[in-house]
Amino acid sequence: MLDAIVWFFTNLAMAFWNLAVAIFNPGSWLAWLTSWETTEDKESLMRFIYYGASAEFFFVILALFLVITLAGWFSRRFLWSVVRGSEFTLNWIGRIAAWAGLLMVLQQIMIVFLQRIFRVGDISIGPFGTTFTRDLSWYSEELKLYNAIIVCLCVSWTFIQGGHVRVDLVYSAVGHRAKRAIDMAGSLLFMVPSLVLIWLFSWFFFWRSMITPATSASDPLDRLLLKARAVRWNVETIGFSPNGFDAYFLFKVLILLFAATAFFQALVFFWRSWLEYREGEISAGRYLDRDILGDEDAERVAEIH
């Protein structure tokens, strides 16, 4: 038990040093973005993969969370600005991603007309001089990607708007401060741990479809650096059908984006709940950027949720 406590506080203290090293030495983990010629470039990719789901990265996030929370203890104005800016960003990520629903509908209409009426077998797109030709079945399966964009990137926006369905047995019967305490506990004890697990599993799940030799969570940094000598890009392009959609690695990217944005929203929700707990019922929903639906029934349904 004592060893675990020492390990925790040692890593927490080292988080600030690790963050400073990463900021002032970006080439050690980002060189692969600009060059792929030397072993050092490939080693930078392996460091990026390792630290992206490492204990060191977790403690950096934890340290930043604690610093912002401590600053919010002394300055509510500062913490409200963090909450407002964060919710603004997450709202607009969701609002932009929601347009994928319109693209999905328009593309489905186009596919039906071209396939059933004009008997077209493939579609070629070349607005910038490079022609992109795919079978209609490719575009049909691509519709799943639009649906995944909506599901993964609109989660936080829907949460802020109060659009998720609640199973409410106790919440409505308790007072303002009890509700905020439930919200704080729920965000830290349920949302954050589950999203951390999703990130850990999906991080290496993504990279196994991008490079070879494969990497895993059990690989220490030294072993990954040894693999750097043989690493090469091997982007997975296998579809479920011969002419179907073959960029399924994009779904794995969306899983990571979902985990990142929802995790961020969990922390922001904790800060909002904490501020509303401290300031009392008068601050409930303060600065909340809710969409104006323009329909009384829809507004009532959103309020109930």
MARLO-450237 format. One record per residue (C-alpha): residue number from 0; chain; x, y, z. Coordinates in Angstrom, 2 decimals, decimal comma. Example, Ala and Ser with C-alpha at 12.3 -4.5 7.8 and 13.67 -1.06 7.14 Angstrom:
REM MARLO-450237
+-----+----+---------+---------+---------+
|   i | ch |      px |      py |      pz |
+-----+----+---------+---------+---------+
|   0 |  A |   12,30 |   -4,50 |    7,80 |
|   1 |  A |   13,67 |   -1,06 |    7,14 |
+-----+----+---------+---------+---------+
END
This chain:
REM MARLO-450237
+-----+----+---------+---------+---------+
|   i | ch |      px |      py |      pz |
+-----+----+---------+---------+---------+
|   0 |  A |    0,00 |    0,00 |    0,00 |
|   1 |  A |    2,79 |    2,40 |    0,90 |
|   2 |  A |    4,57 |    1,60 |   -2,37 |
|   3 |  A |    1,41 |    2,43 |   -4,32 |
|   4 |  A |    1,04 |    5,78 |   -2,54 |
|   5 |  A |    4,69 |    6,66 |   -3,18 |
|   6 |  A |    4,33 |    5,62 |   -6,84 |
|   7 |  A |    1,23 |    7,81 |   -7,23 |
|   8 |  A |    2,69 |   10,99 |   -5,76 |
|   9 |  A |    6,05 |   10,46 |   -7,47 |
|  10 |  A |    4,38 |   10,23 |  -10,87 |
|  11 |  A |    2,16 |   13,21 |  -10,07 |
|  12 |  A |    5,19 |   15,31 |   -9,16 |
|  13 |  A |    7,07 |   14,16 |  -12,28 |
|  14 |  A |    4,09 |   15,10 |  -14,48 |
|  15 |  A |    5,15 |   18,75 |  -14,62 |
|  16 |  A |    8,69 |   17,77 |  -15,62 |
|  17 |  A |    7,40 |   15,36 |  -18,28 |
|  18 |  A |    5,08 |   18,06 |  -19,67 |
|  19 |  A |    7,95 |   20,56 |  -19,87 |
|  20 |  A |   10,18 |   18,02 |  -21,63 |
|  21 |  A |    7,43 |   17,27 |  -24,18 |
|  22 |  A |    6,79 |   20,97 |  -24,86 |
|  23 |  A |   10,44 |   21,98 |  -25,25 |
|  24 |  A |   11,48 |   18,84 |  -27,18 |
|  25 |  A |    8,69 |   18,31 |  -29,71 |
|  26 |  A |   11,04 |   16,64 |  -32,19 |
|  27 |  A |   11,54 |   13,66 |  -29,89 |
|  28 |  A |    7,90 |   12,61 |  -30,37 |
|  29 |  A |    6,63 |   14,58 |  -33,38 |
|  30 |  A |    9,50 |   14,33 |  -35,90 |
|  31 |  A |    7,61 |   11,57 |  -37,77 |
|  32 |  A |    5,05 |   14,15 |  -38,92 |
|  33 |  A |    7,58 |   15,95 |  -41,13 |
|  34 |  A |   10,11 |   13,26 |  -42,00 |
|  35 |  A |   10,26 |    9,49 |  -42,37 |
|  36 |  A |   13,83 |    8,95 |  -43,51 |
|  37 |  A |   15,89 |    8,19 |  -40,42 |
|  38 |  A |   15,66 |    5,79 |  -37,49 |
|  39 |  A |   15,28 |    8,79 |  -35,19 |
|  40 |  A |   12,13 |    9,81 |  -37,06 |
|  41 |  A |   10,67 |    6,35 |  -36,59 |
|  42 |  A |   11,68 |    6,31 |  -32,93 |
|  43 |  A |    9,74 |    9,55 |  -32,45 |
|  44 |  A |    6,61 |    7,76 |  -33,71 |
|  45 |  A |    7,19 |    4,94 |  -31,25 |
|  46 |  A |    7,53 |    7,44 |  -28,41 |
|  47 |  A |    4,29 |    9,08 |  -29,55 |
|  48 |  A |    2,51 |    5,71 |  -29,53 |
|  49 |  A |    3,92 |    4,72 |  -26,15 |
|  50 |  A |    3,19 |    7,98 |  -24,33 |
|  51 |  A |   -0,26 |    8,35 |  -25,91 |
|  52 |  A |   -1,62 |    5,65 |  -23,58 |
|  53 |  A |    0,94 |    5,68 |  -20,79 |
|  54 |  A |    0,83 |    6,34 |  -17,07 |
|  55 |  A |    2,99 |    9,42 |  -17,70 |
|  56 |  A |    0,35 |   10,91 |  -20,01 |
|  57 |  A |   -2,42 |   10,11 |  -17,50 |
|  58 |  A |   -0,59 |   11,93 |  -14,72 |
|  59 |  A |    0,03 |   14,95 |  -16,95 |
|  60 |  A |   -3,73 |   15,20 |  -17,54 |
|  61 |  A |   -4,39 |   14,67 |  -13,83 |
|  62 |  A |   -1,87 |   17,36 |  -12,89 |
|  63 |  A |   -3,45 |   19,88 |  -15,29 |
|  64 |  A |   -6,90 |   19,04 |  -13,94 |
|  65 |  A |   -5,73 |   19,60 |  -10,36 |
|  66 |  A |   -4,02 |   22,89 |  -11,25 |
|  67 |  A |   -7,14 |   24,25 |  -12,97 |
|  68 |  A |   -9,34 |   23,05 |  -10,10 |
|  69 |  A |   -7,05 |   24,66 |   -7,52 |
|  70 |  A |   -7,03 |   27,91 |   -9,49 |
|  71 |  A |  -10,83 |   27,71 |   -9,61 |
|  72 |  A |  -10,92 |   27,42 |   -5,83 |
|  73 |  A |   -9,35 |   30,88 |   -5,56 |
|  74 |  A |  -10,99 |   32,42 |   -8,64 |
|  75 |  A |  -14,50 |   31,39 |   -9,68 |
|  76 |  A |  -14,30 |   33,87 |  -12,54 |
|  77 |  A |  -11,32 |   32,01 |  -13,98 |
|  78 |  A |  -13,03 |   28,63 |  -13,70 |
|  79 |  A |  -16,24 |   29,97 |  -15,24 |
|  80 |  A |  -14,19 |   31,22 |  -18,19 |
|  81 |  A |  -12,68 |   27,73 |  -18,59 |
|  82 |  A |  -16,14 |   26,15 |  -18,46 |
|  83 |  A |  -17,66 |   28,63 |  -20,92 |
|  84 |  A |  -14,77 |   28,33 |  -23,39 |
|  85 |  A |  -14,76 |   24,54 |  -23,18 |
|  86 |  A |  -18,52 |   24,20 |  -23,63 |
|  87 |  A |  -18,39 |   26,64 |  -26,55 |
|  88 |  A |  -15,75 |   24,49 |  -28,26 |
|  89 |  A |  -17,53 |   21,19 |  -27,61 |
|  90 |  A |  -20,86 |   22,65 |  -28,74 |
|  91 |  A |  -19,45 |   23,76 |  -32,06 |
|  92 |  A |  -17,67 |   20,46 |  -32,66 |
|  93 |  A |  -21,06 |   18,78 |  -32,31 |
|  94 |  A |  -22,92 |   21,35 |  -34,38 |
|  95 |  A |  -20,47 |   20,99 |  -37,26 |
|  96 |  A |  -20,42 |   17,18 |  -37,03 |
|  97 |  A |  -24,23 |   17,12 |  -37,10 |
|  98 |  A |  -24,11 |   18,29 |  -40,73 |
|  99 |  A |  -22,89 |   14,79 |  -41,58 |
| 100 |  A |  -26,55 |   13,80 |  -41,24 |
| 101 |  A |  -27,47 |   16,02 |  -44,19 |
| 102 |  A |  -24,56 |   14,64 |  -46,24 |
| 103 |  A |  -25,71 |   11,12 |  -45,43 |
| 104 |  A |  -29,23 |   11,82 |  -46,69 |
| 105 |  A |  -28,07 |   13,59 |  -49,87 |
| 106 |  A |  -25,58 |   10,86 |  -50,71 |
| 107 |  A |  -28,18 |    8,15 |  -50,18 |
| 108 |  A |  -30,57 |    9,96 |  -52,55 |
| 109 |  A |  -27,77 |   10,30 |  -55,12 |
| 110 |  A |  -26,95 |    6,58 |  -54,88 |
| 111 |  A |  -30,58 |    5,54 |  -55,35 |
| 112 |  A |  -31,03 |    7,74 |  -58,42 |
| 113 |  A |  -27,75 |    6,74 |  -60,06 |
| 114 |  A |  -28,17 |    3,04 |  -59,36 |
| 115 |  A |  -31,89 |    2,50 |  -59,89 |
| 116 |  A |  -32,71 |    5,05 |  -62,57 |
| 117 |  A |  -29,49 |    5,73 |  -64,52 |
| 118 |  A |  -27,87 |    2,29 |  -63,90 |
| 119 |  A |  -24,50 |    3,84 |  -63,08 |
| 120 |  A |  -21,96 |    1,40 |  -61,64 |
| 121 |  A |  -19,35 |    3,82 |  -60,24 |
| 122 |  A |  -18,78 |    7,49 |  -59,49 |
| 123 |  A |  -15,69 |    9,53 |  -60,40 |
| 124 |  A |  -14,84 |   12,74 |  -58,54 |
| 125 |  A |  -11,97 |   14,96 |  -59,68 |
| 126 |  A |  -12,41 |   18,65 |  -58,77 |
| 127 |  A |   -8,67 |   19,30 |  -58,33 |
| 128 |  A |   -7,31 |   17,31 |  -61,25 |
| 129 |  A |   -6,93 |   13,99 |  -59,41 |
| 130 |  A |   -9,73 |   11,59 |  -60,24 |
| 131 |  A |  -11,22 |    9,54 |  -57,41 |
| 132 |  A |  -13,24 |    6,61 |  -58,76 |
| 133 |  A |  -15,15 |    4,14 |  -56,58 |
| 134 |  A |  -17,95 |    1,65 |  -57,07 |
| 135 |  A |  -21,44 |    2,68 |  -55,89 |
| 136 |  A |  -21,23 |    0,02 |  -53,19 |
| 137 |  A |  -18,22 |    1,91 |  -51,78 |
| 138 |  A |  -20,33 |    5,05 |  -51,41 |
| 139 |  A |  -23,18 |    3,01 |  -49,94 |
| 140 |  A |  -20,97 |    1,60 |  -47,19 |
| 141 |  A |  -19,41 |    5,02 |  -46,62 |
| 142 |  A |  -22,76 |    6,13 |  -45,21 |
| 143 |  A |  -21,79 |    4,25 |  -42,02 |
| 144 |  A |  -18,94 |    6,75 |  -41,59 |
| 145 |  A |  -21,35 |    9,70 |  -41,57 |
| 146 |  A |  -23,46 |    7,95 |  -38,97 |
| 147 |  A |  -20,35 |    7,26 |  -36,86 |
| 148 |  A |  -19,32 |   10,94 |  -37,09 |
| 149 |  A |  -22,68 |   11,96 |  -35,64 |
| 150 |  A |  -22,55 |    9,36 |  -32,87 |
| 151 |  A |  -18,94 |   10,01 |  -31,83 |
| 152 |  A |  -18,61 |   13,77 |  -32,21 |
| 153 |  A |  -22,07 |   14,91 |  -31,13 |
| 154 |  A |  -22,04 |   13,16 |  -27,75 |
| 155 |  A |  -20,63 |   16,10 |  -25,78 |
| 156 |  A |  -22,85 |   18,61 |  -27,58 |
| 157 |  A |  -25,91 |   16,49 |  -26,80 |
| 158 |  A |  -24,80 |   16,24 |  -23,17 |
| 159 |  A |  -24,51 |   20,02 |  -22,83 |
| 160 |  A |  -27,91 |   20,47 |  -24,47 |
| 161 |  A |  -29,48 |   18,01 |  -22,01 |
| 162 |  A |  -30,42 |   15,63 |  -24,80 |
| 163 |  A |  -29,35 |   12,35 |  -23,22 |
| 164 |  A |  -32,12 |   10,33 |  -21,59 |
| 165 |  A |  -31,86 |   10,07 |  -17,80 |
| 166 |  A |  -33,01 |    7,11 |  -15,69 |
| 167 |  A |  -34,06 |    9,24 |  -12,74 |
| 168 |  A |  -34,94 |    7,48 |   -9,48 |
| 169 |  A |  -33,47 |    9,90 |   -6,92 |
| 170 |  A |  -32,16 |   12,95 |   -8,75 |
| 171 |  A |  -35,46 |   14,86 |   -9,18 |
| 172 |  A |  -36,42 |   14,41 |   -5,52 |
| 173 |  A |  -33,30 |   15,98 |   -3,99 |
| 174 |  A |  -32,23 |   19,59 |   -3,62 |
| 175 |  A |  -29,88 |   21,72 |   -5,70 |
| 176 |  A |  -26,68 |   20,96 |   -3,80 |
| 177 |  A |  -27,43 |   17,22 |   -3,63 |
| 178 |  A |  -27,93 |   17,21 |   -7,42 |
| 179 |  A |  -24,63 |   18,95 |   -7,95 |
| 180 |  A |  -22,90 |   16,48 |   -5,62 |
| 181 |  A |  -24,39 |   13,59 |   -7,62 |
| 182 |  A |  -23,18 |   15,22 |  -10,84 |
| 183 |  A |  -19,65 |   15,66 |   -9,49 |
| 184 |  A |  -19,48 |   12,09 |   -8,24 |
| 185 |  A |  -20,92 |   10,72 |  -11,47 |
| 186 |  A |  -18,44 |   12,58 |  -13,67 |
| 187 |  A |  -15,36 |   11,50 |  -11,69 |
| 188 |  A |  -16,40 |    8,00 |  -10,61 |
| 189 |  A |  -18,24 |    6,80 |  -13,72 |
| 190 |  A |  -17,58 |    8,97 |  -16,79 |
| 191 |  A |  -13,84 |    9,49 |  -16,38 |
| 192 |  A |  -12,80 |    5,87 |  -15,59 |
| 193 |  A |  -14,92 |    4,40 |  -18,40 |
| 194 |  A |  -13,56 |    6,86 |  -20,95 |
| 195 |  A |   -9,99 |    6,24 |  -19,82 |
| 196 |  A |  -10,51 |    2,52 |  -20,46 |
| 197 |  A |  -12,02 |    3,22 |  -23,89 |
| 198 |  A |   -9,00 |    5,39 |  -24,77 |
| 199 |  A |   -6,48 |    2,78 |  -23,60 |
| 200 |  A |   -8,03 |   -0,01 |  -25,65 |
| 201 |  A |   -8,80 |    2,08 |  -28,75 |
| 202 |  A |   -5,35 |    3,74 |  -28,89 |
| 203 |  A |   -3,44 |    0,55 |  -29,66 |
| 204 |  A |   -6,42 |   -0,82 |  -31,61 |
| 205 |  A |   -5,96 |    2,15 |  -33,96 |
| 206 |  A |   -2,19 |    1,87 |  -34,32 |
| 207 |  A |   -2,34 |   -1,87 |  -35,08 |
| 208 |  A |   -4,20 |   -0,93 |  -38,25 |
| 209 |  A |   -1,69 |    1,76 |  -39,23 |
| 210 |  A |    1,82 |    0,33 |  -38,86 |
| 211 |  A |    3,74 |   -2,91 |  -38,77 |
| 212 |  A |    5,16 |   -4,54 |  -36,68 |
| 213 |  A |    2,14 |   -4,35 |  -34,40 |
| 214 |  A |    2,33 |   -2,56 |  -31,06 |
| 215 |  A |    0,53 |   -3,42 |  -27,84 |
| 216 |  A |   -0,11 |   -1,95 |  -24,42 |
| 217 |  A |    2,28 |   -4,47 |  -22,87 |
| 218 |  A |    5,28 |   -3,24 |  -24,89 |
| 219 |  A |    7,71 |   -1,14 |  -22,81 |
| 220 |  A |    9,31 |    1,90 |  -24,40 |
| 221 |  A |   12,65 |    0,14 |  -24,95 |
| 222 |  A |   10,97 |   -2,62 |  -26,93 |
| 223 |  A |    9,06 |   -0,13 |  -29,06 |
| 224 |  A |   12,26 |    1,74 |  -29,83 |
| 225 |  A |   13,81 |   -1,53 |  -31,00 |
| 226 |  A |   10,83 |   -2,08 |  -33,29 |
| 227 |  A |   11,43 |    1,36 |  -34,79 |
| 228 |  A |   14,15 |   -0,08 |  -37,02 |
| 229 |  A |   11,61 |   -2,21 |  -38,86 |
| 230 |  A |    8,50 |   -0,05 |  -38,58 |
| 231 |  A |    6,67 |    0,96 |  -41,75 |
| 232 |  A |    3,25 |    2,26 |  -42,67 |
| 233 |  A |    0,71 |   -0,46 |  -43,33 |
| 234 |  A |   -2,65 |    1,32 |  -43,37 |
| 235 |  A |   -5,51 |   -1,17 |  -43,24 |
| 236 |  A |   -7,63 |   -0,97 |  -46,39 |
| 237 |  A |   -9,66 |   -4,16 |  -46,12 |
| 238 |  A |  -13,39 |   -3,83 |  -46,80 |
| 239 |  A |  -16,26 |   -6,12 |  -45,95 |
| 240 |  A |  -17,00 |   -6,59 |  -49,65 |
| 241 |  A |  -14,74 |   -6,60 |  -52,75 |
| 242 |  A |  -15,76 |   -3,12 |  -53,90 |
| 243 |  A |  -16,94 |   -1,81 |  -50,54 |
| 244 |  A |  -15,69 |    0,95 |  -48,28 |
| 245 |  A |  -12,03 |    0,26 |  -47,45 |
| 246 |  A |  -11,07 |    3,04 |  -45,03 |
| 247 |  A |  -12,28 |    1,49 |  -41,81 |
| 248 |  A |   -9,33 |    2,93 |  -39,90 |
| 249 |  A |  -11,34 |    6,19 |  -39,91 |
| 250 |  A |  -13,83 |    4,55 |  -37,56 |
| 251 |  A |  -10,97 |    3,88 |  -35,16 |
| 252 |  A |   -9,98 |    7,55 |  -35,36 |
| 253 |  A |  -13,55 |    8,47 |  -34,45 |
| 254 |  A |  -13,46 |    6,19 |  -31,40 |
| 255 |  A |  -10,41 |    8,10 |  -30,16 |
| 256 |  A |  -12,08 |   11,44 |  -30,85 |
| 257 |  A |  -15,18 |   10,28 |  -29,00 |
| 258 |  A |  -13,13 |    9,24 |  -25,96 |
| 259 |  A |  -11,15 |   12,50 |  -25,97 |
| 260 |  A |  -14,11 |   14,87 |  -26,32 |
| 261 |  A |  -16,32 |   12,95 |  -23,87 |
| 262 |  A |  -13,47 |   12,80 |  -21,32 |
| 263 |  A |  -12,97 |   16,55 |  -21,69 |
| 264 |  A |  -16,72 |   17,07 |  -21,25 |
| 265 |  A |  -16,67 |   14,97 |  -18,06 |
| 266 |  A |  -14,04 |   17,27 |  -16,54 |
| 267 |  A |  -15,90 |   20,39 |  -17,65 |
| 268 |  A |  -19,14 |   18,99 |  -16,21 |
| 269 |  A |  -17,38 |   18,43 |  -12,88 |
| 270 |  A |  -16,17 |   22,05 |  -12,83 |
| 271 |  A |  -19,62 |   23,38 |  -13,73 |
| 272 |  A |  -21,30 |   21,24 |  -11,07 |
| 273 |  A |  -18,73 |   22,33 |   -8,48 |
| 274 |  A |  -19,28 |   26,01 |   -9,26 |
| 275 |  A |  -23,05 |   25,61 |   -9,13 |
| 276 |  A |  -22,70 |   23,75 |   -5,82 |
| 277 |  A |  -20,62 |   26,55 |   -4,31 |
| 278 |  A |  -22,76 |   29,42 |   -5,62 |
| 279 |  A |  -26,14 |   27,89 |   -4,89 |
| 280 |  A |  -29,34 |   27,49 |   -6,87 |
| 281 |  A |  -29,09 |   30,96 |   -8,38 |
| 282 |  A |  -26,22 |   29,76 |  -10,61 |
| 283 |  A |  -28,00 |   26,65 |  -11,98 |
| 284 |  A |  -27,49 |   26,61 |  -15,73 |
| 285 |  A |  -25,40 |   29,80 |  -15,61 |
| 286 |  A |  -23,77 |   30,70 |  -18,94 |
| 287 |  A |  -25,13 |   27,44 |  -20,42 |
| 288 |  A |  -25,05 |   27,65 |  -24,22 |
| 289 |  A |  -28,30 |   25,91 |  -25,10 |
| 290 |  A |  -29,61 |   25,80 |  -28,66 |
| 291 |  A |  -32,89 |   27,59 |  -29,36 |
| 292 |  A |  -35,11 |   24,93 |  -30,91 |
| 293 |  A |  -37,99 |   27,25 |  -31,81 |
| 294 |  A |  -40,59 |   24,65 |  -30,86 |
| 295 |  A |  -42,35 |   24,66 |  -27,50 |
| 296 |  A |  -42,83 |   20,88 |  -27,38 |
| 297 |  A |  -39,20 |   20,22 |  -28,35 |
| 298 |  A |  -38,01 |   22,68 |  -25,68 |
| 299 |  A |  -40,13 |   20,88 |  -23,08 |
| 300 |  A |  -38,77 |   17,46 |  -24,06 |
| 301 |  A |  -35,18 |   18,76 |  -23,86 |
| 302 |  A |  -35,90 |   20,24 |  -20,42 |
| 303 |  A |  -37,34 |   16,92 |  -19,17 |
| 304 |  A |  -34,24 |   15,04 |  -20,36 |
+-----+----+---------+---------+---------+
END
